[in-house]
Amino acid sequence: MSSELLLALAGFAFVASITPGPNNLMVMASGANFGFRRTIPHLAGILIGFVVMLLLVGIGLARIFEAFPAVRLALVVVSSAYLGWLAWKIATAAPAEEGDGVGQPFTFIQAALFQWVNPKAWMMALTATTLYGADGSTAALALVALVFGAINVPCVAAWAVAGQQAGRWLSNAARLRIFNRTMAILLLASLAPAIAGEFA
C-alpha cells in the first residue's frame, strides 16, 4: 500500500472512529454510569469484535450481501430493533445508588458481538475493505485491520473518558436520568443514516 493510500486510510479510520455512533455513545454512557475502569471490557470488545468483523467482511461477507440483498435488509431490521432495545435500556437505567446492582456495563463478549448488529460498524468495515483492501489479499486486509484497530482504540476510549468526566457532574440522579435519556435519543438518531441508505 502506498504512503498516500495509507494516509488516506488513517484519515478515514480517524473520522469514522471519532464521530458519534452507537459504540461511542454507549461507551460514553457507560463511562458516565460505571466509570472508565469498568468500561475497559466494553472497549476491548469493540476493538476485537470490529477487527474480526472487518477481516471477515474483507474475506467475502460483502459478496454475500451483493448476491443476496435480503440478507442485508434482514441485518438492518434486526440491528435497528436491537439498538432500539438498547436505547430503551439506557433511557430507563436507574442511577447506580438506586439500581440495587442491576445495571451492568457491557462485557467483552457483549461488546464484540454487538459489532455485528451495529450499522455504523458495517458501514466502516464495508467502506474500508472496498476502498483500502480492494485487492482482497490477506496482507492488505491485515494492514487495514491493524490501522483501524490502532486508531479506533484511543478514539473510542476518549468517549468513555468524556463520559466519566461528565459522570462527576451527573452524580445528581435527576441530571443522570436526563443524560441517559439524551444518550438514548442520540443512539436512536444514529440509526437514521443506515436506515435512510437502505430504503433510499
N, C-alpha and C positions, 0 to 999 in steps of 0.2 A: 504494500500500500504506500502510495506517495505521501510525502510530508504534507502536501496541500490537502489531500483527502483525509489524512489522519487528523489534521487541524479542524477540518470541517466536521468530522465525526465527533471530535471532542466538544466542539461548539454545540452541535445538535444534542449530544448527551447532557451537557450542562443545562441548556434551555429546557429540555424535556424533563430533566430531573428536579430542577429548582422551582418550576412553575406549579401552581396549585393543581392538585389531582387527588384521587381517593387515598393513595398512600400517604401523601404529605399531610392532608387534612386529618387523617386518622392518627398519625404519629403525633401531630400537634395536640390533638385531643387527649391522646394517651399521656404525653408529657405533662399536660396541664392537670390531668386527673391522677396519674400514678407516679410522676417524676421520670427523669431521664434513665436512671439505673434500671427501673422495672420495664422500661420501653426497649431496652437493648435487644431482647429476643425478637421483638417485633421488627426492629431494624435489620437484624441478621437474617430473618426470614424473608424480608423484602429483597435483600441482596441476593441470597442463594436462589430463591424462587424465581426472581426475574432473570438471572443469568441462565438458569436451566431452561426457562421458557424461551429466551432469546435463541439459545442454541438449537432447541427442538424446532422452533419456527423456521430457523435458517436451514435446518436439515430437510424439512419438507412439509411441515404442517400448513404452511401458506398455500402449497399446491392443492392440498385437500380442500381448503376454502374456495379456491378457484374452481375446482371440479364440482364441488357440492355447496353452492351458496346457502342452502337451507341449514347447513351445519353452522355457518357463521351467524345466520339470523337467530338460530336457537341459542347460540352463545350470548348474543346481545340481549335476548329476552331473559335468560337465566341470570346474567350479570346484573341487569337492571333491577330484577326482583331482589337479588341478594344485597345489592347496595342500598335499595330501599329499606330492607330489613335492618341493615347495619345503621343507617341513618336514624331509624326509629329507636334502636338500642342506645345510640349516642344521645339523642334528644331526651330520652327518658331516664338516663343514668342518674342515680342518686349520688350526691356528694359522698366521699369516702366515709366521713364520720356518720353518715346516715344510712349507708348501704349495707351494714352488717356483713362486710366482706364479700358481698355478692359480686360487685363489679371487679373484673379482672382485665389486665391488659392482654392483647393478643399474644399467643405463644409463638414460638419459632415456626412450628408446623402450620398453624392457622395463617400466619402471615405469608409463608411460602405458597400455600395452596390458594390464598386469596389472589395471587397474581393471575391465576387462570380465569378469574371472573372480573378482572379489573380492566375496563375498556381502555384506559389510558396506557396500561402496560402492553396490551395487544397492539395499540397504535404505535407505540415506541418500538416494540420488537419487530413488527412488520416493516416499518419505515427503515429502521437501522439495517436489517438484513437485506432489504431490497436495494437500498442506496449504497451501503458500505460493505456488504458482504455478497455483492452481486454474483461473483464467480462461484459462490457456493462451496468453496474449498474449506476444509477443516481449519486451516491456518487463518483464513480471512475471518471466519465466524468466531474463532477463539480470540482474535485481536479485537473484534467488535465487542465481544462479551467482556474482555478484560478492560477496555477503555470505559465501557458503560459502568461496569462494577466499581472501578476506581473513582469515577466522577459521581456516581449515584450515592455512595455512602455518605460523604460529607454534606451533600445537598439535602438528603432526607433527614440526616441527623440534625441539621440546622433547624428544621421544622420542629423536631422533638425538643430541642433546647429552647426554642421560642415558646413552645407550649409550657415547658417547665417554668420559664421566667414569668409567663403570664399566670401560671398557677399560683404564684405568690399573691398577685392581685385578686385571684379568683378564690382565695381562701374563704371568702364570703359565699355562703351557699346560694344566695339569690343570683349573684353575679356568675357563679359557676353554671347554674342552670341556663342562664341566658347565653353564655359562651357555648355550652353543649348544643343548645338548640340552633345557634347560629352555625356551628360546625356541621350539624346535620343538614341544614338547608343548603350550605355550600357543597356538601358531599352530593346531595341530590342534583344540584346545579351542574356539578362536574360531569354528570351523565349526558347533559344536553348535546354536546358536540358529537358524541358517539352515536346517539340515537338519531340525531338530525342527519348525520352522514349515512347511516344505514337506510333511512327511508326517504332520502332526497331523490 
